[in-house]
Amino acid sequence: MTGHHEHSPAHQHTASHEHAAADPTLSPAEHWEQRYAGQASVWSGRVNATLAQVVAEFPRGMAIDLGCGEGGDVLWLAEQGWQAHGLDISTTAVGRARAEAAARGLEGATFSATDLSTWRPEPGTVDLVTASFFQSEVALDRVEILRRAATAVRPGGHLVTISHAAPPSWADHHPARMIDVHAEAEQLAQPEEDWVVEVAEEQPREATGPDGHAGEHLDAVLVLRRR
Protein backbone atom coordinates (compact mmCIF):
# COMPACT_ATOMS: atom_id res chain seq x y z
CA MET A 1 0.00 0.00 0.00
CA THR A 2 2.37 2.75 0.91
CA GLY A 3 5.94 2.87 -0.15
CA HIS A 4 9.25 4.56 -0.19
CA HIS A 5 10.85 6.40 -3.05
CA GLU A 6 14.40 7.44 -3.64
CA HIS A 7 15.38 9.07 -6.92
CA SER A 8 15.63 5.55 -8.28
CA PRO A 9 12.94 3.62 -6.38
CA ALA A 10 14.49 1.20 -3.95
CA HIS A 11 11.90 0.11 -1.45
CA GLN A 12 8.22 -0.66 -1.11
CA HIS A 13 5.36 1.64 -1.14
CA THR A 14 5.09 5.18 0.53
CA ALA A 15 4.28 8.39 -1.11
CA SER A 16 7.12 10.58 -2.31
CA HIS A 17 7.37 14.32 -1.95
CA GLU A 18 7.47 14.39 -5.75
CA HIS A 19 3.99 12.93 -6.12
CA ALA A 20 0.97 15.08 -6.80
CA ALA A 21 -1.44 15.56 -3.93
CA ALA A 22 -3.85 12.68 -3.47
CA ASP A 23 -7.26 13.08 -5.10
CA PRO A 24 -9.72 13.24 -2.18
CA THR A 25 -12.50 11.84 -4.38
CA LEU A 26 -10.70 8.50 -4.79
CA SER A 27 -10.96 5.56 -2.42
CA PRO A 28 -7.67 4.07 -1.16
CA ALA A 29 -8.08 1.19 -3.62
CA GLU A 30 -8.67 3.60 -6.51
CA HIS A 31 -5.74 5.78 -5.44
CA TRP A 32 -3.21 2.95 -5.36
CA GLU A 33 -4.56 1.27 -8.48
CA GLN A 34 -4.24 4.55 -10.36
CA ARG A 35 -0.72 4.99 -9.00
CA TYR A 36 0.43 1.57 -10.23
CA ALA A 37 -1.50 1.49 -13.49
CA GLY A 38 0.05 4.81 -14.47
CA GLN A 39 3.64 3.45 -14.55
CA ALA A 40 5.33 0.35 -15.94
CA SER A 41 6.87 -0.14 -12.48
CA VAL A 42 6.90 1.97 -9.34
CA TRP A 43 9.66 0.38 -7.22
CA SER A 44 13.01 -1.20 -7.98
CA GLY A 45 12.08 -4.75 -6.98
CA ARG A 46 14.95 -4.89 -4.48
CA VAL A 47 14.46 -5.80 -0.85
CA ASN A 48 14.43 -3.04 1.73
CA ALA A 49 18.03 -3.24 2.95
CA THR A 50 17.12 -2.52 6.57
CA LEU A 51 14.59 -5.34 6.58
CA ALA A 52 17.14 -7.73 5.10
CA GLN A 53 19.58 -6.86 7.88
CA VAL A 54 16.98 -7.18 10.65
CA VAL A 55 15.62 -10.60 9.67
CA ALA A 56 18.84 -12.17 8.37
CA GLU A 57 19.33 -14.36 11.45
CA PHE A 58 15.68 -15.18 12.13
CA PRO A 59 14.72 -18.87 11.78
CA ARG A 60 12.91 -19.38 8.49
CA GLY A 61 9.19 -20.03 8.54
CA MET A 62 5.93 -18.42 7.42
CA ALA A 63 5.89 -14.68 6.71
CA ILE A 64 3.31 -12.05 5.76
CA ASP A 65 4.25 -8.68 4.22
CA LEU A 66 1.70 -5.88 4.53
CA GLY A 67 1.42 -3.40 1.67
CA CYS A 68 3.82 -5.48 -0.40
CA GLY A 69 3.63 -3.38 -3.56
CA GLU A 70 5.40 -5.09 -6.45
CA GLY A 71 6.81 -7.67 -4.06
CA GLY A 72 10.48 -6.86 -3.52
CA ASP A 73 10.54 -7.87 0.15
CA VAL A 74 8.43 -11.01 -0.37
CA LEU A 75 10.58 -12.19 -3.28
CA TRP A 76 13.73 -11.74 -1.20
CA LEU A 77 12.22 -13.57 1.78
CA ALA A 78 11.31 -16.49 -0.48
CA GLU A 79 14.84 -16.56 -1.86
CA GLN A 80 16.10 -16.85 1.74
CA GLY A 81 13.92 -19.88 2.43
CA TRP A 82 10.77 -18.27 3.85
CA GLN A 83 7.24 -19.14 2.79
CA ALA A 84 6.23 -15.53 2.23
CA HIS A 85 2.85 -14.06 1.35
CA GLY A 86 2.39 -10.46 0.26
CA LEU A 87 -0.81 -8.44 0.63
CA ASP A 88 -1.58 -5.24 -1.26
CA ILE A 89 -4.70 -3.29 -2.15
CA SER A 90 -3.60 -2.82 -5.79
CA THR A 91 -4.43 -5.63 -8.19
CA THR A 92 -1.89 -4.24 -10.66
CA ALA A 93 0.90 -4.35 -8.07
CA VAL A 94 -0.04 -7.89 -7.05
CA GLY A 95 -0.12 -8.99 -10.67
CA ARG A 96 3.40 -7.69 -11.21
CA ALA A 97 4.62 -9.39 -8.04
CA ARG A 98 3.12 -12.72 -9.09
CA ALA A 99 4.66 -12.44 -12.54
CA GLU A 100 8.10 -11.76 -11.06
CA ALA A 101 7.78 -14.69 -8.65
CA ALA A 102 6.88 -16.97 -11.56
CA ALA A 103 9.77 -15.64 -13.64
CA ARG A 104 12.19 -16.44 -10.81
CA GLY A 105 10.62 -19.81 -10.05
CA LEU A 106 9.87 -18.78 -6.47
CA GLU A 107 7.08 -21.06 -5.29
CA GLY A 108 7.56 -19.73 -1.76
CA ALA A 109 6.43 -16.23 -2.79
CA THR A 110 2.66 -15.78 -3.06
CA PHE A 111 0.47 -12.70 -3.23
CA SER A 112 -3.12 -11.58 -2.70
CA ALA A 113 -4.96 -8.40 -3.64
CA THR A 114 -6.40 -7.53 -0.23
CA ASP A 115 -8.00 -4.52 1.43
CA LEU A 116 -6.19 -4.57 4.76
CA SER A 117 -8.87 -2.44 6.38
CA THR A 118 -11.15 -5.50 6.33
CA TRP A 119 -8.50 -8.24 6.49
CA ARG A 120 -8.59 -10.59 9.47
CA PRO A 121 -5.62 -12.97 9.86
CA GLU A 122 -5.83 -16.38 11.47
CA PRO A 123 -4.25 -16.09 14.94
CA GLY A 124 -0.91 -17.75 15.67
CA THR A 125 -0.17 -18.93 12.13
CA VAL A 126 3.01 -17.11 11.04
CA ASP A 127 6.55 -16.54 12.27
CA LEU A 128 7.05 -13.07 10.83
CA VAL A 129 4.91 -10.07 9.90
CA THR A 130 6.66 -7.25 8.05
CA ALA A 131 5.53 -3.79 6.98
CA SER A 132 8.07 -1.66 5.13
CA PHE A 133 7.10 2.02 4.78
CA PHE A 134 3.47 1.15 5.41
CA GLN A 135 2.38 4.79 5.29
CA SER A 136 -0.03 6.62 3.04
CA GLU A 137 -1.31 10.04 2.07
CA VAL A 138 -4.80 8.50 1.80
CA ALA A 139 -6.88 6.81 4.49
CA LEU A 140 -4.94 4.08 6.31
CA ASP A 141 -5.77 2.81 9.80
CA ARG A 142 -2.17 1.77 10.31
CA VAL A 143 -2.14 0.97 14.02
CA GLU A 144 -5.36 -1.06 13.91
CA ILE A 145 -4.13 -3.05 10.90
CA LEU A 146 -0.79 -3.74 12.59
CA ARG A 147 -2.53 -4.78 15.81
CA ARG A 148 -4.63 -7.29 13.91
CA ALA A 149 -1.59 -8.51 11.99
CA ALA A 150 0.27 -9.02 15.27
CA THR A 151 -2.34 -11.57 16.34
CA ALA A 152 -1.08 -13.82 13.52
CA VAL A 153 2.41 -14.04 15.06
CA ARG A 154 3.25 -17.28 16.88
CA PRO A 155 5.20 -17.35 20.16
CA GLY A 156 8.84 -16.71 19.27
CA GLY A 157 7.85 -14.92 16.05
CA HIS A 158 8.38 -11.28 15.15
CA LEU A 159 6.56 -8.17 13.99
CA VAL A 160 8.94 -5.86 12.07
CA THR A 161 8.02 -2.38 10.84
CA ILE A 162 10.31 0.04 9.02
CA SER A 163 8.87 3.50 8.48
CA HIS A 164 9.65 7.09 7.67
CA ALA A 165 10.39 8.96 10.90
CA ALA A 166 10.91 12.29 9.10
CA PRO A 167 10.79 13.70 5.58
CA PRO A 168 13.96 13.15 3.52
CA SER A 169 16.71 15.70 4.10
CA TRP A 170 16.01 17.44 0.77
CA ALA A 171 12.29 17.97 1.46
CA ASP A 172 10.48 20.14 3.97
CA HIS A 173 7.36 17.97 4.07
CA HIS A 174 6.02 14.52 3.26
CA PRO A 175 2.42 13.70 2.30
CA ALA A 176 2.25 10.64 4.56
CA ARG A 177 2.18 10.78 8.37
CA MET A 178 5.60 10.29 9.95
CA ILE A 179 6.01 7.60 12.62
CA ASP A 180 7.10 8.02 16.24
CA VAL A 181 8.69 4.62 16.80
CA HIS A 182 8.56 4.77 20.59
CA ALA A 183 4.88 5.69 20.66
CA GLU A 184 4.13 2.94 18.17
CA ALA A 185 6.05 0.39 20.23
CA GLU A 186 3.78 1.20 23.17
CA GLN A 187 0.69 0.91 20.97
CA LEU A 188 1.62 -2.43 19.42
CA ALA A 189 3.41 -4.30 22.22
CA GLN A 190 0.13 -5.07 23.99
CA PRO A 191 -0.46 -6.77 26.29
CA GLU A 192 3.05 -6.02 27.52
CA GLU A 193 3.54 -9.47 29.01
CA ASP A 194 3.13 -11.00 25.52
CA TRP A 195 5.85 -9.00 23.74
CA VAL A 196 9.54 -8.13 23.94
CA VAL A 197 10.62 -4.88 22.28
CA GLU A 198 13.91 -5.92 20.67
CA VAL A 199 14.46 -2.73 18.65
CA ALA A 200 12.69 0.65 18.73
CA GLU A 201 14.94 3.31 17.29
CA GLU A 202 15.52 5.86 14.56
CA GLN A 203 18.26 4.99 12.08
CA PRO A 204 19.72 7.42 9.50
CA ARG A 205 20.20 6.03 6.02
CA GLU A 206 22.14 7.52 3.12
CA ALA A 207 20.10 8.31 0.02
CA THR A 208 20.26 10.22 -3.24
CA GLY A 209 17.84 13.09 -3.73
CA PRO A 210 15.96 13.86 -6.95
CA ASP A 211 18.66 16.33 -8.00
CA GLY A 212 21.34 13.65 -7.72
CA HIS A 213 22.92 15.05 -4.56
CA ALA A 214 23.62 12.98 -1.45
CA GLY A 215 21.00 13.13 1.26
CA GLU A 216 19.58 11.17 4.15
CA HIS A 217 16.44 9.39 5.26
CA LEU A 218 15.54 8.81 8.89
CA ASP A 219 13.94 5.40 9.38
CA ALA A 220 11.86 4.28 12.35
CA VAL A 221 12.77 0.63 13.00
CA LEU A 222 10.59 -1.47 15.29
CA VAL A 223 11.17 -5.16 16.05
CA LEU A 224 8.79 -6.93 18.43
CA ARG A 225 9.04 -10.59 19.46
CA ARG A 226 6.09 -12.49 20.84
CA ARG A 227 6.97 -14.36 24.06
N, C-alpha and C positions, 0 to 999 in steps of 0.2 A: 503494500500500500504506500507507505511513504518511501523516501529514499534519500540518498546522499549524492551530491554531484560535485566533482572537481572539474577542472576545465576539460579533461578527458574523463568521462564518468568511470568511477572506480568502485563504487559500492552499490548497495541496494537502496532504493526508494526513499527519498525525502525531497521536499521541494527546494529548488535552488533560488538564490536571490535574483538569478537571471530570468526566471519564469514570470510570465504575466500573472497578474492577480487572478485568483480563482474566480470563476463565474458563479455568483451566489445562486443562480437559478438551477444549477446542476446538482444532482445527487452525488454522493461520494463515488458510487459505481460509475456514473456517467463521467465525472471528472477524470478518474483514473483511466477509464477506457479511452476517452478522448486523448489523454496524454500519451498513452502507448500507441494508439492507432495512428497518431500524427507523426511518428518517427519509425524508421526501420529498426532501430534499437535505442534504448534509453540509457542503459548501463553497460559497463565494460564486459560483464560476465565473469569477472574475477571475484574471488572470495574477499570479504572484508578482512583486511590483514589483522586487525585487532581481534576479531572473532577467532581467526585461525590460531593466533597465539594463545588465547584464553583456553580453548578447548583441546589443544594439541595432546595433552596428557590424560584427558578424560577417557575412561573405558568406553569402548564403542557399544552402541545399542540403538535404540529407537529415538529419532529426533523429529521435532516439528519446528518449522521456521515460519514466523508470522510476517505477513507483508513481504513475501519472497520475491516479488518483482519477476525479473526474467531468470531467476534461479541460481545466481552465482554462488551463494552460500550453500544451498542444498546440493548442488552439483559437487562442490568441494567436499562436503561432508560425506557424500556417497563414495567419492574417490578414496576417502580415508577409512572406509569400512563401515560407516553408519548406514542404517536404513532411515533415510531422511525424506520427510514429506513437507512440501511447501504449500502455503495457503496465500492466495492473493485475490483481491476483489476484481481484478481485471482479467477477463477471459483472453484478451490478446497477450498479456504478459505470461499467463499460464501456458498458452499455446506455444509460445517461443521457448519457455523453459522445458516443456515436454519434448519439443523437437530437438533441443540441444542434448537432453538426456539420451534420447534415442540415437542421435548421431555419435555420441560417445560410448554407447553400449552400457549405460549406467542403469541397471535394473533396480538399484537401491535408491534411486532418486525418483520420487513421484510427486505429483502436483494436483491441486484442486482449486477451481475458481470458487471462492467462498467469501461471503459477507461476514467478516469477523464480529460484527455487531450482534449477529444472531447465532453465531457458532457456539456450540457447547461440546467440549471435549469429554471423552470418557476418562474418569478419574484413575490415576495411578497406572497409566499405560505407557509412558515414555520416560526415557532417561535424560532427555535434554529438550528444553524449549528455548529457541533463540528469537530475538527481534533486533535486527540491525537498522538503526535510523527509522524506527517505527513512529514517525511523526508526520503531520499533515497540515496543510493550510485549509483543508476542509474538515467537516465534522469527523471526529475520531475519539471515541471514549477509551482512550489508551489504558488508563489504570484499570478500568473494569475488565477490558479484554485480557490484560496481562494477569489479573487476579484469576479469571476463569482458566486461562492457559496454565497457570501454576498448579491448578488442581490435577492436571494430567501428569505431573512429575512424580515418579516413584521415589520412595526413600532412597537416599544416596544420589539421586539425580539432581540436575541443575536447571535453573532459569538464568539465562544470560541476556542482558540488554545492553546495546551500545547505541548511544544517542548523541545528538548535538547538545552541548551544554551552553554554547554561545554561537553567535553568527561567526562566519569565517573572518579572518583578520582583515580582509580587503572589503568587507561589507559592513554597513552600519545597522543593518536589520536583517531579519530572516522571516519569511512568511509563516513558518511553522513555529509552534510553541517550543521554547528551549526547556531542557530538563534539568531539574535540581536532583542530582543523584542521591543525595542523602535523604531528602524528603521522600523520594520514590522508594528507597530501601525500606523506610518505615511503613510506607503504604502497602508494600508487597510482601514483606517478611512477616506475615500474619497467619495464624497466631505465632507469636515469637518463639514459643517452645518447639515449633515444627521446622524452623529454618535457621541456618547459619549464614550470616553475611560474610562471604569470603573476600569480596572486593566491592568497594563503593567509593569511587574516586574519579576525579577529572584528570584526563591524560592529554597533553598537547600532541599534535601530530602534524608533521610537515606536509604541505600541500602546495600546489601551483594554482595561482589565481587565473581568472579569465584573460588577463593581459600578459600572461606568461611569467610573471614575477613570483618569486618564492613567497609563501604565506604560511598560515597555520590554522588548523582546526583545533577546537577544544572538545574532546569526546567525554561523555559521561559513561563510565563503564561500571556495570552492576553485575555481580555474580552471586547468586543465592544457591545454597545447597539444602535440599530437604533432608532432615534428620531421619 
